[in-house]
Amino acid sequence: MSLIPRWEYMTDEAKAIAKKVLLSALVLSLSIWLIRALIPWLVVVLFGYWTYKSFSKRN
């Protein structure tokens, strides 16, 4: 017998907990992936903003 209980032998409460944990893990993974994809764009936008502000102060 495996260490992880099989789905058909689990109680309804245990199934609900397993589904919540899976959903939380998926949401966390998606969030991390999205943040990692947006960080380079955020750096470019901030650099552009600082450059714009620097040039606009000189005029």
C-alpha positions as CSV (number, residue, x, y, z in Angstrom):
1,M,0.0,0.0,0.0
2,S,1.3,3.4,-0.9
3,L,2.0,6.1,1.6
4,I,-0.5,8.5,0.0
5,P,-4.1,7.3,0.5
6,R,-6.0,6.6,-2.6
7,W,-8.8,8.9,-3.7
8,E,-11.6,6.4,-3.4
9,Y,-10.7,5.6,0.3
10,M,-10.4,9.2,1.4
11,T,-13.2,10.9,3.3
12,D,-15.1,13.8,1.8
13,E,-13.3,16.2,4.2
14,A,-9.9,14.9,3.2
15,K,-10.9,15.2,-0.5
16,A,-12.0,18.8,0.1
17,I,-8.7,19.6,1.8
18,A,-6.7,18.0,-1.0
19,K,-8.6,20.1,-3.6
20,K,-8.0,23.3,-1.7
21,V,-4.3,22.5,-1.4
22,L,-4.1,21.8,-5.1
23,L,-5.9,25.0,-6.0
24,S,-3.7,27.0,-3.7
25,A,-0.5,25.5,-5.2
26,L,-1.8,26.2,-8.8
27,V,-2.6,29.8,-7.9
28,L,0.8,30.3,-6.2
29,S,2.6,28.8,-9.2
30,L,0.7,31.0,-11.7
31,S,1.4,34.1,-9.5
32,I,5.1,33.3,-9.3
33,W,5.3,32.7,-13.1
34,L,3.5,36.0,-13.8
35,I,5.6,38.0,-11.5
36,R,8.8,36.6,-13.0
37,A,7.6,37.5,-16.4
38,L,6.7,41.1,-15.5
39,I,9.8,42.0,-13.5
40,P,12.0,42.8,-16.6
41,W,9.3,44.9,-18.1
42,L,8.9,46.8,-14.8
43,V,12.7,47.5,-14.7
44,V,12.5,48.9,-18.3
45,V,9.5,51.0,-17.5
46,L,11.1,52.5,-14.4
47,F,14.3,53.2,-16.2
48,G,12.4,54.9,-19.0
49,Y,10.4,57.0,-16.5
50,W,13.6,58.1,-14.6
51,T,15.2,59.0,-17.9
52,Y,12.2,61.0,-19.0
53,K,12.1,62.8,-15.6
54,S,15.8,63.5,-15.9
55,F,15.5,65.1,-19.3
56,S,12.4,67.0,-18.5
57,K,14.0,68.7,-15.5
58,R,16.9,70.0,-17.7
59,N,14.6,71.9,-20.0
